Amino acid sequence: MNLRTLLILGGRDRDPYTGASSIPIYQTSTFAQADPEHPGRYDYARSGNPTREALEESIAALEGGACGLAFGSGMAATSSVLLLFRPGDHLVVGEAVYGGTYRILQGLFHQWQLEVTFVDTQDPEAVRRAIRPTTRALFAESITNPIAQVLDIRAVADIAHAAGVPLIIDNTVATPALLRPGDQGADIVVHSATKYLGGHGTSLGGVVVDIGSFDFGADAARWPQLTETYARLRAGSLWERFAPTGQAFAALLKSKYVHDLGPSLSPFNAFQLLQGIETLDLRMDRHSASALQVARALQQHPLVSRVHHPGLDGSPWHDLAERYLPGGASGLFSFDLVSTGDRQGDWERVERVVDALRLVSLVANIGDARSLVAHPASMTHSHLSDAQFAEAHITRTTIRLSVGLENPDEIIADLFAALDAAVVVEPAREPALEGAS
């Protein structure tokens, strides 16, 4: 099907129980069973729910995958894929990865002895050098948050596959309306559905799509979770059972992570996200066009030292954007204010700009219908060291902007008014007293 048709039909039929043309909200915790020996399709809503299943089928169809799974948040979805790994396993991860992902890899999963090497994914040789015998996957974002760096997915996929490991792509910022990583060699795709997939800023959610392309059976010893006998099956392994459908990894996630740990997406949130997906292509067209217009305007303001948008001619990722994102580069990008040369002065300058905004809101989210800003250095990436800021191309004056669906001229006017308000004479600082600490 064409993308626009898939967005409406989502690879699913009408509700099989009532014939409803829109999937109903099945707000129930349990489902009656015919008898103990023949359980029904659904039993307990933590494991499966028809409304949530409709969302899973929809996102799998949009990404061209074999199976989709929905979770209570984007971080729950990202965390779930780490079930593939065991203590001592190694991941190669893009150094410009989202701050929340960075935190769980450096904190929670590092504590569980999962080893991680952060690398510049723009440098193929650096990616190759980072791979070890214990490496089990490469993880990166198709468009990074917040700098909007575009990944050469095909090149990184080739490196991953040459090493015999899957490529996992976070496609939150691009969405399948602009880019399908599976078509470029990715094996597993994750999303924070809270962002562009929903688009309305009302509902948390996350999704994982198993593209079904990676052959876990080629080196079975590396993937015992999938290739050894699985206790929940009457016989055999998940790989033997599900490899023909490409759903072995998804089956592991559903049985071990969703069922046992319970990070389930509520039926109501699944319904809300399905409503958002129906207009995804229309919204991404507007987000992308407006963001590029705003980025070009910001280049002209004297208080802006740099604009990080891959659609701009001077961007180091412009060629990759033209190759992978011909329909637009989404609505997220960042810009740097001219530094005062003083750390405290930079904080104050950012604060003055943000405080002066009227249409654009300071919100820890992206992908909303409304235009939003955030300050990575004090919000999403506040845990990074100065060296890590440099690796992520973030400065103390970087402002992240998620361009919404408002009139772009009015977005520009609000930003310029805030920037103009911040162009003030810096107050004279009292000289430090000699010997003062």
FENGILIN-V178487 format. One record per residue. N is the residue number from 1. SS is DSSP state (H for helix, E for strand, L for the rest). Layout:
{{N:SS} {N:SS}}
//
This chain:
{{1:L} {2:L} {3:H} {4:H} {5:H} {6:H} {7:H} {8:H} {9:H} {10:L} {11:L} {12:L} {13:L} {14:L} {15:L} {16:L} {17:L} {18:L} {19:L} {20:L} {21:L} {22:L} {23:L} {24:L} {25:L} {26:L} {27:L} {28:L} {29:L} {30:E} {31:L} {32:L} {33:L} {34:L} {35:E} {36:L} {37:L} {38:E} {39:L} {40:L} {41:L} {42:L} {43:L} {44:E} {45:L} {46:L} {47:L} {48:L} {49:L} {50:H} {51:H} {52:H} {53:H} {54:H} {55:H} {56:H} {57:H} {58:H} {59:H} {60:H} {61:H} {62:H} {63:H} {64:L} {65:L} {66:L} {67:E} {68:E} {69:E} {70:E} {71:E} {72:L} {73:L} {74:H} {75:H} {76:H} {77:H} {78:H} {79:H} {80:H} {81:H} {82:H} {83:H} {84:H} {85:L} {86:L} {87:L} {88:L} {89:L} {90:E} {91:E} {92:E} {93:E} {94:E} {95:L} {96:L} {97:L} {98:L} {99:H} {100:H} {101:H} {102:H} {103:H} {104:H} {105:H} {106:H} {107:L} {108:H} {109:H} {110:H} {111:H} {112:L} {113:L} {114:L} {115:E} {116:E} {117:E} {118:E} {119:E} {120:L} {121:L} {122:L} {123:L} {124:H} {125:H} {126:H} {127:H} {128:H} {129:H} {130:H} {131:L} {132:L} {133:L} {134:L} {135:E} {136:E} {137:E} {138:E} {139:E} {140:E} {141:E} {142:L} {143:E} {144:L} {145:L} {146:L} {147:L} {148:L} {149:L} {150:E} {151:L} {152:L} {153:H} {154:H} {155:H} {156:H} {157:H} {158:H} {159:H} {160:H} {161:H} {162:H} {163:L} {164:L} {165:L} {166:E} {167:E} {168:E} {169:E} {170:E} {171:L} {172:L} {173:L} {174:L} {175:H} {176:H} {177:H} {178:H} {179:L} {180:L} {181:H} {182:H} {183:H} {184:H} {185:L} {186:L} {187:L} {188:E} {189:E} {190:E} {191:E} {192:E} {193:L} {194:L} {195:L} {196:L} {197:L} {198:L} {199:L} {200:L} {201:L} {202:L} {203:L} {204:L} {205:L} {206:E} {207:E} {208:E} {209:E} {210:E} {211:L} {212:L} {213:L} {214:L} {215:L} {216:H} {217:H} {218:H} {219:H} {220:H} {221:H} {222:H} {223:H} {224:H} {225:H} {226:H} {227:H} {228:L} {229:E} {230:L} {231:L} {232:L} {233:L} {234:L} {235:L} {236:L} {237:E} {238:H} {239:H} {240:H} {241:H} {242:H} {243:H} {244:H} {245:H} {246:L} {247:L} {248:H} {249:H} {250:H} {251:H} {252:H} {253:H} {254:H} {255:H} {256:H} {257:H} {258:H} {259:H} {260:H} {261:H} {262:L} {263:L} {264:L} {265:L} {266:L} {267:H} {268:H} {269:H} {270:H} {271:H} {272:H} {273:H} {274:H} {275:H} {276:H} {277:H} {278:L} {279:L} {280:H} {281:H} {282:H} {283:H} {284:H} {285:H} {286:H} {287:H} {288:H} {289:H} {290:H} {291:H} {292:H} {293:H} {294:H} {295:H} {296:H} {297:H} {298:H} {299:L} {300:L} {301:L} {302:L} {303:L} {304:E} {305:E} {306:E} {307:E} {308:E} {309:L} {310:L} {311:L} {312:L} {313:L} {314:L} {315:L} {316:L} {317:L} {318:H} {319:H} {320:H} {321:H} {322:H} {323:H} {324:H} {325:L} {326:L} {327:L} {328:L} {329:L} {330:L} {331:L} {332:E} {333:E} {334:E} {335:E} {336:E} {337:E} {338:L} {339:L} {340:L} {341:L} {342:L} {343:H} {344:H} {345:H} {346:H} {347:H} {348:H} {349:H} {350:H} {351:H} {352:H} {353:H} {354:H} {355:H} {356:H} {357:L} {358:L} {359:L} {360:L} {361:E} {362:E} {363:L} {364:L} {365:L} {366:L} {367:L} {368:L} {369:L} {370:L} {371:L} {372:E} {373:E} {374:E} {375:L} {376:L} {377:L} {378:L} {379:L} {380:L} {381:L} {382:L} {383:L} {384:L} {385:L} {386:H} {387:H} {388:H} {389:H} {390:H} {391:H} {392:L} {393:L} {394:L} {395:L} {396:L} {397:L} {398:E} {399:E} {400:E} {401:E} {402:E} {403:L} {404:L} {405:L} {406:L} {407:L} {408:H} {409:H} {410:H} {411:H} {412:H} {413:H} {414:H} {415:H} {416:H} {417:H} {418:H} {419:H} {420:H} {421:H} {422:H} {423:L} {424:L} {425:L} {426:L} {427:L} {428:L} {429:L} {430:L} {431:L} {432:L} {433:L} {434:L} {435:L} {436:L} {437:L}}
//
